[in-house]
Amino acid sequence: MRADRPSSTATLIAAATVLLARDPRLRHLVPAGAAEICARCLTRPWLMATQMRWLVRAAERATIPGLMLHFMLRKRWIEAAVRGALGRGCRQVVVLGAGFDTLAARLAPQFPAVRFLEIDHPATQAVKRAAVERRNLPQVPSFVAADLARTSLGDALAASPYDRNRASVFVIEGLLMYLTPDEMAALFAAIGELQPRAGELVFTVMEPRRDGRLAFHNATWVERALLALWKEPFKSAVSRDALPGRLGGWGLRLRELADLAAAHPDLVLARGEIIVHAARSP
């Protein structure tokens, strides 16, 4: 992404949230309050126009069919996993590369005893922070502005309210595919140092295609061109067969794995991304 403007991927997901909230067939999938926050994050008003829905749908079919619905089902699954972690005693939620995701902003007022933190690139987070603060919520996440490509996770959290003594759940949604395998391993090692107590992780990861390319399995050449144009190429993938070994090396064990496309064969969804819920091994 460019250092002087919000992430294109974050903007795309925010626009998808707004458009789905205005679709009579799918609006029930959008959590209450999510579309309002996302709309405030969009700096280009035309992205929110209802009449643009047909154009966005056409663009989706030309790039990754079912991507918008995949985003929303992914977010619902992650929210359920985080709520489960809170029910098991986690009292701190850290969202890495939060973009314009609304999870922490929506849950913070519902769980006043839980500490919520978001870490993201300053250019994206400045827009998000302004959008959240304009809602005058009784409790908001702690925002930590950091470019994790240049700043270690430990250093980013050193000056934040993060408490190592609280059982925590880390959320890494739509981020790991932009890291190299070495960068991914370093990130999980850093999280391990920050989770000395029992903790959980919820993250998404791409699975490699049969031809070895890093992309959604039903992506077209247009999608690859856009990622190149946005300078946000995919750099890593992990097969589900290799996942248990990777998790063990990171001091984690698998709680649950979700393949949304396989779980909803009746829906047209993006294919090739899985969601992983893991727990810190004792």
Backbone as CSV, one residue per row, in Angstrom:
resi,resn,N_x,N_y,N_z,CA_x,CA_y,CA_z,C_x,C_y,C_z
1,MET,0.829,-1.192,0.000,0.000,0.000,0.000,0.868,1.248,0.000
2,ARG,0.312,2.367,-0.432,1.021,3.622,-0.418,0.981,4.225,0.976
3,ALA,2.089,4.897,1.348,2.195,5.429,2.698,1.301,6.638,2.939
4,ASP,0.823,7.280,1.864,0.094,8.531,2.033,-1.415,8.391,1.891
5,ARG,-1.928,7.170,1.765,-3.374,7.016,1.629,-3.808,5.668,2.207
6,PRO,-5.107,5.548,2.556,-5.584,4.294,3.141,-5.422,3.109,2.199
7,SER,-5.379,1.939,2.776,-5.256,0.705,2.009,-6.412,0.538,1.029
8,SER,-6.103,0.157,-0.195,-7.145,-0.100,-1.190,-8.008,-1.281,-0.781
9,THR,-7.401,-2.283,-0.158,-8.167,-3.438,0.298,-9.149,-3.036,1.397
10,ALA,-8.705,-2.198,2.343,-9.596,-1.726,3.404,-10.768,-0.951,2.826
11,THR,-10.500,-0.125,1.826,-11.561,0.654,1.184,-12.541,-0.257,0.467
12,LEU,-12.028,-1.284,-0.206,-12.883,-2.230,-0.917,-13.828,-2.946,0.048
13,ILE,-13.306,-3.404,1.180,-14.135,-4.139,2.132,-15.166,-3.215,2.778
14,ALA,-14.778,-1.981,3.059,-15.739,-1.030,3.618,-16.867,-0.761,2.629
15,ALA,-16.527,-0.576,1.364,-17.560,-0.345,0.350,-18.474,-1.554,0.221
16,ALA,-17.904,-2.755,0.290,-18.716,-3.976,0.214,-19.686,-4.055,1.382
17,THR,-19.233,-3.657,2.568,-20.106,-3.677,3.741,-21.287,-2.734,3.562
18,VAL,-21.022,-1.535,3.066,-22.088,-0.550,2.851,-23.089,-1.051,1.815
19,LEU,-22.577,-1.590,0.715,-23.463,-2.056,-0.356,-24.300,-3.258,0.083
20,LEU,-23.702,-4.182,0.818,-24.465,-5.335,1.301,-25.543,-4.900,2.288
21,ALA,-25.260,-3.873,3.082,-26.251,-3.380,4.035,-27.450,-2.768,3.329
22,ARG,-27.292,-2.389,2.079,-28.383,-1.789,1.307,-29.045,-2.796,0.371
23,ASP,-28.606,-4.037,0.443,-29.186,-5.095,-0.382,-30.265,-5.804,0.445
24,PRO,-31.540,-5.730,0.051,-32.612,-6.336,0.854,-32.406,-7.821,1.120
25,ARG,-31.718,-8.527,0.219,-31.532,-9.969,0.379,-30.428,-10.314,1.364
26,LEU,-29.466,-9.400,1.549,-28.266,-9.736,2.311,-28.006,-8.838,3.508
27,ARG,-28.825,-7.818,3.700,-28.546,-6.848,4.759,-28.553,-7.470,6.149
28,HIS,-29.248,-8.615,6.302,-29.288,-9.254,7.617,-27.931,-9.809,8.029
29,LEU,-27.009,-9.941,7.079,-25.682,-10.469,7.391,-24.754,-9.403,7.945
30,VAL,-25.112,-8.136,7.800,-24.241,-7.035,8.216,-24.552,-6.672,9.671
31,PRO,-23.571,-6.744,10.567,-23.825,-6.422,11.974,-24.307,-4.989,12.150
32,ALA,-25.136,-4.779,13.143,-25.661,-3.446,13.421,-24.521,-2.468,13.686
33,GLY,-24.554,-1.347,13.024,-23.542,-0.311,13.208,-22.346,-0.420,12.293
34,ALA,-22.134,-1.584,11.669,-20.947,-1.775,10.839,-20.980,-0.893,9.593
35,ALA,-22.129,-0.848,8.920,-22.212,-0.066,7.693,-22.024,1.423,7.957
36,GLU,-22.532,1.903,9.098,-22.392,3.328,9.418,-20.923,3.709,9.582
37,ILE,-20.168,2.891,10.307,-18.743,3.172,10.494,-18.013,3.096,9.164
38,CYS,-18.319,2.062,8.376,-17.644,1.899,7.082,-17.943,3.064,6.147
39,ALA,-19.184,3.538,6.155,-19.547,4.661,5.289,-18.734,5.897,5.644
40,ARG,-18.496,6.106,6.931,-17.710,7.262,7.360,-16.241,7.131,6.964
41,CYS,-15.797,5.900,6.714,-14.405,5.673,6.323,-14.162,5.902,4.831
42,LEU,-15.229,5.921,4.053,-15.082,6.046,2.601,-14.940,7.509,2.228
43,THR,-13.794,7.838,1.667,-13.520,9.224,1.299,-14.029,9.568,-0.089
44,ARG,-14.538,8.567,-0.814,-15.099,8.812,-2.142,-16.595,8.513,-2.078
45,PRO,-17.433,9.537,-2.007,-18.864,9.314,-1.798,-19.528,8.422,-2.834
46,TRP,-19.013,8.404,-4.058,-19.666,7.597,-5.089,-19.620,6.112,-4.759
47,LEU,-18.659,5.703,-3.899,-18.581,4.292,-3.536,-19.788,3.852,-2.718
48,MET,-20.469,4.818,-2.093,-21.600,4.488,-1.224,-22.932,4.551,-1.954
49,ALA,-22.942,5.054,-3.181,-24.204,5.259,-3.879,-24.876,3.933,-4.201
50,THR,-26.175,3.844,-3.883,-26.914,2.613,-4.145,-26.893,2.270,-5.623
51,GLN,-26.940,3.285,-6.478,-26.975,3.016,-7.912,-25.662,2.445,-8.441
52,MET,-24.609,2.456,-7.574,-23.340,1.876,-7.999,-23.300,0.372,-7.773
53,ARG,-24.367,-0.173,-7.166,-24.347,-1.592,-6.819,-24.131,-2.473,-8.043
54,TRP,-24.790,-2.122,-9.144,-24.659,-2.944,-10.359,-23.233,-2.932,-10.878
55,LEU,-22.565,-1.757,-10.767,-21.190,-1.661,-11.258,-20.247,-2.481,-10.379
56,VAL,-20.459,-2.400,-9.062,-19.617,-3.168,-8.142,-19.822,-4.664,-8.360
57,ARG,-21.074,-5.081,-8.557,-21.350,-6.491,-8.820,-20.670,-6.960,-10.097
58,ALA,-20.711,-6.116,-11.127,-20.066,-6.475,-12.392,-18.557,-6.598,-12.198
59,ALA,-17.985,-5.663,-11.428,-16.548,-5.713,-11.169,-16.185,-6.961,-10.373
60,GLU,-17.055,-7.337,-9.422,-16.807,-8.536,-8.623,-16.793,-9.781,-9.513
61,ARG,-17.761,-9.886,-10.409,-17.811,-11.046,-11.307,-16.589,-11.103,-12.209
62,ALA,-16.042,-9.940,-12.545,-14.888,-9.893,-13.443,-13.568,-10.156,-12.726
63,THR,-13.592,-10.147,-11.395,-12.353,-10.330,-10.637,-12.391,-11.593,-9.770
64,ILE,-13.221,-11.570,-8.714,-13.350,-12.718,-7.811,-14.833,-12.893,-7.494
65,PRO,-15.534,-13.740,-8.203,-16.966,-13.936,-7.934,-17.232,-14.328,-6.487
66,GLY,-18.209,-13.645,-5.875,-18.594,-13.964,-4.502,-17.726,-13.336,-3.439
67,LEU,-16.874,-12.381,-3.809,-15.920,-11.824,-2.846,-16.618,-11.029,-1.742
68,MET,-17.605,-10.205,-2.076,-18.246,-9.367,-1.066,-18.958,-10.213,-0.014
69,LEU,-19.673,-11.230,-0.464,-20.365,-12.097,0.486,-19.357,-12.888,1.317
70,HIS,-18.252,-13.280,0.699,-17.178,-13.960,1.436,-16.665,-13.062,2.563
71,PHE,-16.434,-11.791,2.266,-15.965,-10.862,3.296,-16.912,-10.849,4.493
72,MET,-18.208,-10.760,4.220,-19.159,-10.609,5.313,-19.287,-11.895,6.125
73,LEU,-19.324,-13.050,5.459,-19.388,-14.311,6.193,-18.106,-14.540,6.989
74,ARG,-16.984,-14.110,6.437,-15.707,-14.208,7.148,-15.753,-13.388,8.432
75,LYS,-16.258,-12.193,8.351,-16.322,-11.329,9.526,-17.277,-11.889,10.581
76,ARG,-18.384,-12.463,10.143,-19.324,-13.043,11.102,-18.681,-14.237,11.823
77,TRP,-17.942,-15.063,11.099,-17.286,-16.220,11.708,-16.242,-15.756,12.725
78,ILE,-15.461,-14.756,12.352,-14.425,-14.243,13.249,-15.049,-13.643,14.498
79,GLU,-16.127,-12.899,14.335,-16.783,-12.308,15.508,-17.276,-13.394,16.461
80,ALA,-17.855,-14.460,15.921,-18.316,-15.556,16.773,-17.144,-16.187,17.525
81,ALA,-16.006,-16.334,16.845,-14.831,-16.916,17.494,-14.312,-16.008,18.605
82,VAL,-14.298,-14.709,18.361,-13.829,-13.767,19.378,-14.774,-13.753,20.575
83,ARG,-16.066,-13.757,20.318,-17.025,-13.802,21.429,-16.835,-15.077,22.249
84,GLY,-16.544,-16.182,21.571,-16.272,-17.418,22.298,-15.040,-17.295,23.173
85,ALA,-13.986,-16.642,22.647,-12.767,-16.444,23.441,-13.039,-15.574,24.658
86,LEU,-13.866,-14.558,24.498,-14.222,-13.715,25.640,-15.003,-14.523,26.679
87,GLY,-15.846,-15.413,26.206,-16.584,-16.267,27.123,-15.693,-17.230,27.881
88,ARG,-14.517,-17.540,27.321,-13.570,-18.434,27.989,-12.567,-17.666,28.850
89,GLY,-12.742,-16.373,28.991,-11.905,-15.623,29.918,-10.921,-14.657,29.313
90,CYS,-10.822,-14.570,28.004,-9.929,-13.571,27.411,-10.459,-12.180,27.757
91,ARG,-9.561,-11.299,28.165,-9.966,-9.955,28.569,-9.200,-8.878,27.797
92,GLN,-8.703,-9.262,26.628,-7.989,-8.320,25.789,-8.078,-8.801,24.337
93,VAL,-8.452,-7.904,23.445,-8.564,-8.231,22.032,-7.649,-7.296,21.252
94,VAL,-6.760,-7.868,20.457,-5.827,-7.076,19.655,-6.062,-7.418,18.189
95,VAL,-6.429,-6.413,17.404,-6.697,-6.605,15.982,-5.521,-6.030,15.200
96,LEU,-4.816,-6.875,14.481,-3.665,-6.446,13.695,-4.090,-6.116,12.264
97,GLY,-3.564,-5.016,11.731,-3.934,-4.625,10.387,-5.429,-4.458,10.252
98,ALA,-6.029,-3.732,11.193,-7.488,-3.693,11.313,-8.183,-3.093,10.106
99,GLY,-7.506,-2.212,9.367,-8.173,-1.574,8.238,-9.422,-0.846,8.694
100,PHE,-10.523,-1.024,7.955,-11.790,-0.391,8.324,-12.752,-1.394,8.967
101,ASP,-12.205,-2.491,9.487,-13.036,-3.479,10.174,-13.667,-2.852,11.414
102,THR,-14.899,-3.260,11.734,-15.645,-2.620,12.820,-15.760,-3.482,14.076
103,LEU,-15.130,-4.633,14.100,-15.299,-5.573,15.213,-15.006,-4.924,16.565
104,ALA,-13.819,-4.352,16.738,-13.433,-3.792,18.037,-14.319,-2.613,18.413
105,ALA,-14.637,-1.773,17.441,-15.469,-0.600,17.727,-16.871,-1.003,18.172
106,ARG,-17.386,-2.104,17.618,-18.741,-2.533,17.979,-18.766,-3.299,19.293
107,LEU,-17.711,-4.085,19.559,-17.716,-4.903,20.772,-17.274,-4.136,22.010
108,ALA,-16.453,-3.111,21.848,-15.928,-2.388,23.015,-17.035,-1.874,23.936
109,PRO,-18.104,-1.252,23.424,-19.159,-0.812,24.346,-19.919,-1.960,24.995
110,GLN,-19.935,-3.131,24.334,-20.663,-4.276,24.886,-19.874,-4.996,25.971
111,PHE,-18.541,-4.859,25.948,-17.680,-5.562,26.906,-16.760,-4.543,27.584
112,PRO,-17.295,-3.726,28.506,-16.491,-2.666,29.115,-15.308,-3.173,29.936
113,ALA,-15.344,-4.435,30.372,-14.238,-4.972,31.159,-13.110,-5.511,30.283
114,VAL,-13.319,-5.513,28.981,-12.330,-6.046,28.037,-11.573,-4.892,27.396
115,ARG,-10.284,-5.049,27.232,-9.452,-4.034,26.586,-9.332,-4.370,25.094
116,PHE,-9.685,-3.424,24.240,-9.613,-3.610,22.790,-8.540,-2.690,22.214
117,LEU,-7.686,-3.248,21.361,-6.643,-2.469,20.702,-6.645,-2.764,19.210
118,GLU,-6.387,-1.764,18.412,-6.227,-1.921,16.969,-4.870,-1.384,16.556
119,ILE,-4.154,-2.170,15.763,-2.866,-1.735,15.217,-2.994,-1.675,13.702
120,ASP,-2.618,-0.547,13.135,-2.685,-0.439,11.679,-1.774,0.676,11.195
121,HIS,-1.587,0.679,9.875,-0.781,1.707,9.224,-1.387,3.083,9.507
122,PRO,-0.572,4.089,9.808,-1.100,5.411,10.183,-2.071,6.012,9.165
123,ALA,-1.815,5.859,7.873,-2.677,6.486,6.862,-4.080,5.898,6.888
124,THR,-4.184,4.589,7.067,-5.497,3.942,7.146,-6.150,4.212,8.485
125,GLN,-5.360,4.140,9.553,-5.947,4.267,10.884,-6.469,5.674,11.156
126,ALA,-5.842,6.698,10.578,-6.308,8.058,10.827,-7.746,8.238,10.349
127,VAL,-8.071,7.668,9.193,-9.436,7.747,8.664,-10.387,6.957,9.550
128,LYS,-9.980,5.760,9.925,-10.816,4.898,10.764,-11.060,5.524,12.132
129,ARG,-10.029,6.054,12.734,-10.157,6.639,14.065,-11.148,7.802,14.051
130,ALA,-11.053,8.650,13.052,-11.977,9.781,12.960,-13.413,9.292,12.804
131,ALA,-13.601,8.228,12.011,-14.947,7.689,11.793,-15.537,7.132,13.076
132,VAL,-14.720,6.428,13.854,-15.202,5.834,15.114,-15.476,6.912,16.157
133,GLU,-14.577,7.872,16.269,-14.731,8.890,17.306,-15.924,9.801,17.034
134,ARG,-16.315,9.956,15.769,-17.475,10.785,15.461,-18.780,10.145,15.933
135,ARG,-18.759,8.857,16.247,-19.983,8.178,16.705,-20.236,8.404,18.193
136,ASN,-19.262,8.969,18.921,-19.432,9.256,20.352,-19.853,8.022,21.143
137,LEU,-19.150,6.914,20.922,-19.442,5.684,21.639,-18.976,5.795,23.091
138,PRO,-19.613,5.068,24.016,-19.202,5.130,25.422,-17.815,4.550,25.659
139,GLN,-17.386,3.665,24.788,-16.052,3.089,24.893,-15.549,2.771,23.500
140,VAL,-14.295,3.103,23.217,-13.712,2.866,21.896,-12.404,2.106,22.055
141,PRO,-11.937,1.458,20.992,-10.652,0.760,21.084,-9.504,1.748,21.270
142,SER,-8.393,1.232,21.767,-7.153,2.002,21.783,-6.502,1.840,20.414
143,PHE,-6.205,2.952,19.765,-5.641,2.902,18.416,-4.126,3.042,18.495
144,VAL,-3.430,2.088,17.871,-1.967,2.088,17.841,-1.550,2.221,16.381
145,ALA,-1.021,3.397,16.013,-0.602,3.640,14.633,0.814,3.127,14.443
146,ALA,0.975,2.129,13.573,2.306,1.553,13.341,2.326,0.840,12.005
147,ASP,3.392,1.006,11.281,3.632,0.253,10.052,4.429,-0.982,10.445
148,LEU,3.760,-2.122,10.511,4.411,-3.336,10.993,5.467,-3.851,10.027
149,ALA,5.545,-3.262,8.839,6.638,-3.605,7.933,7.935,-2.926,8.372
150,ARG,7.801,-1.893,9.209,8.975,-1.140,9.661,9.162,-1.191,11.173
151,THR,8.100,-1.499,11.902,8.139,-1.503,13.367,7.737,-2.880,13.880
152,SER,8.479,-3.405,14.833,8.133,-4.715,15.384,6.846,-4.616,16.186
153,LEU,6.149,-5.739,16.300,4.897,-5.751,17.050,5.145,-5.396,18.512
154,GLY,6.222,-5.902,19.075,6.542,-5.589,20.463,6.761,-4.109,20.683
155,ASP,7.494,-3.480,19.769,7.735,-2.041,19.895,6.445,-1.256,19.713
156,ALA,5.591,-1.717,18.797,4.328,-1.016,18.546,3.446,-1.030,19.787
157,LEU,3.445,-2.146,20.514,2.577,-2.274,21.683,3.221,-1.750,22.968
158,ALA,4.527,-1.456,22.921,5.237,-1.052,24.141,4.644,0.207,24.758
159,ALA,4.226,1.143,23.910,3.688,2.410,24.423,2.163,2.408,24.471
160,SER,1.548,1.241,24.308,0.087,1.129,24.290,-0.409,0.578,25.630
161,PRO,-1.718,0.504,25.821,-2.250,-0.078,27.071,-2.195,-1.601,27.108
162,TYR,-1.551,-2.239,26.142,-1.521,-3.704,26.119,-0.952,-4.248,27.425
163,ASP,-1.609,-5.258,27.982,-1.227,-5.851,29.259,-0.878,-7.322,29.039
164,ARG,0.391,-7.668,29.218,0.831,-9.053,29.030,0.201,-10.011,30.032
165,ASN,-0.297,-9.495,31.131,-0.859,-10.352,32.169,-2.324,-10.686,31.936
166,ARG,-2.921,-10.095,30.912,-4.304,-10.419,30.575,-4.327,-11.495,29.496
167,ALA,-5.176,-12.485,29.669,-5.373,-13.458,28.602,-5.950,-12.711,27.400
168,SER,-5.372,-12.932,26.229,-5.724,-12.121,25.066,-6.077,-12.982,23.860
169,VAL,-6.812,-12.367,22.959,-7.076,-12.989,21.667,-6.615,-12.016,20.595
170,PHE,-5.755,-12.496,19.698,-5.265,-11.697,18.578,-6.078,-12.047,17.331
171,VAL,-6.445,-11.035,16.579,-7.189,-11.220,15.337,-6.327,-10.707,14.186
172,ILE,-6.103,-11.577,13.193,-5.298,-11.198,12.032,-6.109,-11.571,10.794
173,GLU,-6.918,-10.646,10.342,-7.827,-10.906,9.221,-7.317,-10.245,7.947
174,GLY,-7.167,-11.057,6.891,-6.806,-10.507,5.598,-5.454,-9.835,5.557
175,LEU,-4.514,-10.291,6.357,-3.192,-9.662,6.433,-2.052,-10.597,6.052
176,LEU,-2.127,-11.854,6.498,-0.977,-12.742,6.372,-0.571,-13.006,4.925
177,MET,-1.519,-12.945,3.991,-1.155,-13.201,2.602,-0.231,-12.139,2.027
178,TYR,-0.153,-10.982,2.695,0.725,-9.906,2.232,2.112,-9.980,2.859
179,LEU,2.344,-10.993,3.718,3.638,-11.192,4.351,4.362,-12.363,3.697
180,THR,5.679,-12.303,3.669,6.460,-13.446,3.218,6.409,-14.522,4.302
181,PRO,6.755,-15.780,3.966,6.772,-16.819,5.007,7.646,-16.457,6.199
182,ASP,8.799,-15.837,5.954,9.667,-15.443,7.062,9.020,-14.355,7.905
183,GLU,8.370,-13.397,7.261,7.686,-12.334,8.005,6.525,-12.896,8.823
184,MET,5.829,-13.874,8.257,4.729,-14.504,8.983,5.248,-15.222,10.219
185,ALA,6.331,-15.976,10.069,6.901,-16.697,11.206,7.360,-15.725,12.290
186,ALA,7.956,-14.603,11.890,8.417,-13.608,12.853,7.237,-12.986,13.600
187,LEU,6.127,-12.764,12.901,4.950,-12.183,13.542,4.373,-13.126,14.583
188,PHE,4.265,-14.415,14.254,3.727,-15.375,15.223,4.670,-15.551,16.410
189,ALA,5.971,-15.460,16.154,6.925,-15.537,17.262,6.750,-14.343,18.193
190,ALA,6.523,-13.157,17.614,6.320,-11.951,18.424,5.043,-12.058,19.252
191,ILE,3.991,-12.604,18.652,2.732,-12.774,19.397,2.942,-13.757,20.543
192,GLY,3.728,-14.813,20.294,4.014,-15.771,21.359,4.685,-15.114,22.554
193,GLU,5.587,-14.165,22.308,6.245,-13.455,23.401,5.276,-12.538,24.141
194,LEU,4.251,-12.076,23.433,3.276,-11.156,24.033,2.126,-11.892,24.720
195,GLN,2.076,-13.204,24.558,1.015,-14.015,25.163,1.598,-15.032,26.139
196,PRO,2.235,-14.582,27.220,2.790,-15.548,28.179,1.712,-16.339,28.888
197,ARG,0.514,-15.765,28.990,-0.604,-16.483,29.580,-1.396,-17.167,28.477
198,ALA,-2.384,-17.942,28.880,-3.233,-18.607,27.889,-3.868,-17.560,26.987
199,GLY,-3.899,-17.842,25.722,-4.476,-16.906,24.769,-4.937,-17.624,23.518
200,GLU,-5.571,-16.874,22.639,-6.099,-17.443,21.408,-5.767,-16.534,20.236
201,LEU,-5.808,-17.106,19.037,-5.605,-16.362,17.798,-6.683,-16.751,16.805
202,VAL,-7.174,-15.777,16.074,-8.090,-16.022,14.966,-7.483,-15.324,13.760
203,PHE,-7.224,-16.084,12.702,-6.573,-15.474,11.544,-7.028,-16.135,10.251
204,THR,-6.810,-15.427,9.167,-7.113,-15.965,7.844,-5.814,-16.187,7.085
205,VAL,-5.825,-17.195,6.241,-4.645,-17.508,5.452,-5.097,-18.070,4.108
206,MET,-4.346,-17.752,3.072,-4.641,-18.296,1.756,-4.091,-19.710,1.641
207,GLU,-4.777,-20.531,0.876,-4.243,-21.843,0.511,-3.674,-21.754,-0.895
208,PRO,-2.563,-22.425,-1.179,-1.975,-22.333,-2.522,-2.873,-22.975,-3.571
209,ARG,-2.876,-22.395,-4.744,-3.589,-22.995,-5.862,-2.816,-24.204,-6.365
210,ARG,-3.470,-25.032,-7.151,-2.793,-26.215,-7.680,-1.626,-25.851,-8.570
211,ASP,-1.739,-24.704,-9.257,-0.646,-24.291,-10.132,0.432,-23.523,-9.384
212,GLY,0.280,-23.379,-8.066,1.290,-22.720,-7.257,1.138,-21.221,-7.133
213,ARG,0.260,-20.616,-7.920,0.095,-19.167,-7.844,-0.622,-18.775,-6.561
214,LEU,-0.296,-17.586,-6.058,-0.905,-17.083,-4.832,-2.057,-16.163,-5.211
215,ALA,-3.263,-16.684,-5.110,-4.450,-15.923,-5.484,-5.679,-16.684,-5.014
216,PHE,-6.823,-15.999,-4.950,-8.069,-16.719,-4.736,-8.225,-17.733,-5.866
217,HIS,-8.755,-18.890,-5.562,-8.781,-19.976,-6.541,-9.698,-19.697,-7.716
218,ASN,-10.681,-18.820,-7.529,-11.564,-18.465,-8.646,-11.308,-17.049,-9.149
219,ALA,-10.096,-16.533,-8.871,-9.748,-15.188,-9.324,-9.452,-15.182,-10.818
220,THR,-9.730,-14.059,-11.455,-9.434,-13.878,-12.874,-8.131,-13.087,-13.027
221,TRP,-7.702,-12.947,-14.256,-6.483,-12.169,-14.507,-6.674,-10.700,-14.121
222,VAL,-7.902,-10.230,-14.127,-8.165,-8.834,-13.758,-7.795,-8.606,-12.294
223,GLU,-8.106,-9.579,-11.438,-7.782,-9.445,-10.023,-6.283,-9.354,-9.825
224,ARG,-5.523,-10.160,-10.536,-4.071,-10.113,-10.398,-3.529,-8.767,-10.855
225,ALA,-4.120,-8.214,-11.900,-3.681,-6.915,-12.396,-3.971,-5.810,-11.378
226,LEU,-5.138,-5.899,-10.714,-5.499,-4.885,-9.732,-4.571,-4.930,-8.524
227,LEU,-4.261,-6.139,-8.034,-3.354,-6.249,-6.896,-1.986,-5.679,-7.239
228,ALA,-1.543,-5.892,-8.475,-0.268,-5.326,-8.903,-0.359,-3.804,-8.964
229,LEU,-1.489,-3.304,-9.470,-1.674,-1.857,-9.565,-1.713,-1.220,-8.184
230,TRP,-2.397,-1.886,-7.239,-2.508,-1.358,-5.876,-1.238,-1.582,-5.063
231,LYS,-0.292,-2.331,-5.631,0.951,-2.678,-4.931,0.659,-3.429,-3.627
232,GLU,-0.307,-4.338,-3.689,-0.652,-5.177,-2.545,-0.678,-6.646,-2.987
233,PRO,0.437,-7.169,-3.498,0.459,-8.553,-3.991,0.464,-9.564,-2.858
234,PHE,-0.070,-10.764,-3.129,-0.007,-11.853,-2.170,1.411,-12.414,-2.160
235,LYS,1.897,-12.759,-0.957,3.274,-13.234,-0.829,3.388,-14.595,-0.163
236,SER,2.294,-15.113,0.401,2.405,-16.396,1.096,1.074,-17.123,1.111
237,ALA,1.147,-18.415,1.341,-0.035,-19.267,1.482,0.367,-20.482,2.307
238,VAL,-0.615,-21.093,2.966,-0.365,-22.277,3.790,-1.474,-23.284,3.516
239,SER,-1.117,-24.505,3.168,-2.136,-25.524,2.944,-2.690,-25.999,4.276
240,ARG,-3.935,-26.470,4.267,-4.525,-26.941,5.534,-3.818,-28.193,6.049
241,ASP,-3.223,-28.966,5.148,-2.484,-30.146,5.599,-1.235,-29.756,6.371
242,ALA,-0.606,-28.645,5.965,0.616,-28.197,6.640,0.320,-27.372,7.877
243,LEU,-0.928,-26.971,8.056,-1.273,-26.043,9.127,-0.987,-26.568,10.532
244,PRO,-1.364,-27.815,10.880,-1.083,-28.282,12.250,0.395,-28.207,12.613
245,GLY,1.263,-28.551,11.661,2.696,-28.462,11.926,3.156,-27.038,12.142
246,ARG,2.635,-26.127,11.320,2.973,-24.719,11.491,2.513,-24.217,12.857
247,LEU,1.285,-24.546,13.216,0.742,-24.093,14.494,1.580,-24.630,15.662
248,GLY,1.963,-25.896,15.579,2.776,-26.478,16.642,4.099,-25.750,16.798
249,GLY,4.704,-25.377,15.665,5.952,-24.630,15.717,5.792,-23.252,16.319
250,TRP,4.575,-22.715,16.269,4.295,-21.393,16.836,3.725,-21.492,18.254
251,GLY,3.727,-22.701,18.833,3.206,-22.873,20.189,1.699,-22.833,20.269
252,LEU,1.036,-23.238,19.184,-0.419,-23.173,19.112,-0.999,-24.536,18.769
253,ARG,-2.276,-24.704,19.079,-3.004,-25.887,18.655,-4.303,-25.444,17.997
254,LEU,-4.765,-26.218,17.063,-5.957,-25.869,16.301,-7.222,-26.093,17.122
255,ARG,-8.066,-25.071,17.196,-9.389,-25.222,17.791,-10.417,-25.517,16.698
256,GLU,-10.359,-24.729,15.624,-11.362,-24.875,14.568,-10.823,-24.266,13.285
257,LEU,-11.268,-24.833,12.169,-10.894,-24.321,10.859,-12.156,-24.189,10.020
258,ALA,-12.255,-23.099,9.263,-13.432,-22.868,8.436,-13.038,-22.609,6.997
259,ASP,-13.677,-23.336,6.094,-13.601,-23.095,4.658,-15.003,-22.662,4.249
260,LEU,-15.215,-21.364,4.118,-16.566,-20.836,3.918,-17.192,-21.332,2.623
261,ALA,-16.409,-21.437,1.570,-16.954,-21.898,0.290,-17.442,-23.333,0.398
262,ALA,-16.687,-24.155,1.128,-17.105,-25.545,1.315,-18.295,-25.652,2.257
263,ALA,-18.358,-24.757,3.237,-19.448,-24.794,4.210,-20.765,-24.284,3.636
264,HIS,-20.690,-23.510,2.559,-21.899,-22.940,1.947,-21.904,-23.249,0.440
265,PRO,-22.056,-24.533,0.082,-21.994,-24.909,-1.336,-23.119,-24.306,-2.176
266,ASP,-24.170,-23.823,-1.504,-25.289,-23.224,-2.227,-25.036,-21.771,-2.604
267,LEU,-23.948,-21.191,-2.110,-23.643,-19.787,-2.368,-22.434,-19.652,-3.288
268,VAL,-22.408,-18.595,-4.069,-21.220,-18.257,-4.855,-20.313,-17.425,-3.965
269,LEU,-19.173,-17.997,-3.582,-18.234,-17.327,-2.695,-16.829,-17.383,-3.270
270,ALA,-15.998,-16.436,-2.849,-14.585,-16.511,-3.182,-14.014,-17.797,-2.594
271,ARG,-13.086,-18.416,-3.302,-12.514,-19.689,-2.861,-11.011,-19.558,-2.667
272,GLY,-10.494,-20.285,-1.682,-9.047,-20.343,-1.503,-8.539,-19.739,-0.213
273,GLU,-9.435,-19.167,0.610,-9.016,-18.610,1.895,-9.691,-19.403,3.013
274,ILE,-8.931,-19.720,4.052,-9.487,-20.416,5.206,-9.322,-19.542,6.451
275,ILE,-10.194,-19.791,7.432,-10.126,-19.072,8.707,-9.692,-20.068,9.764
276,VAL,-8.761,-19.659,10.601,-8.179,-20.549,11.597,-8.386,-19.954,12.981
277,HIS,-8.879,-20.781,13.899,-9.003,-20.400,15.310,-8.077,-21.315,16.088
278,ALA,-7.061,-20.749,16.712,-6.059,-21.529,17.423,-5.952,-21.053,18.866
279,ALA,-5.444,-21.927,19.711,-5.238,-21.606,21.126,-3.771,-21.793,21.491
280,ARG,-3.314,-21.002,22.428,-1.941,-21.105,22.896,-1.776,-22.414,23.670
281,SER,-0.803,-23.216,23.283,-0.573,-24.484,23.963,-0.030,-24.216,25.368
282,PRO,-0.484,-24.984,26.358,-0.021,-24.763,27.745,1.456,-25.139,27.904
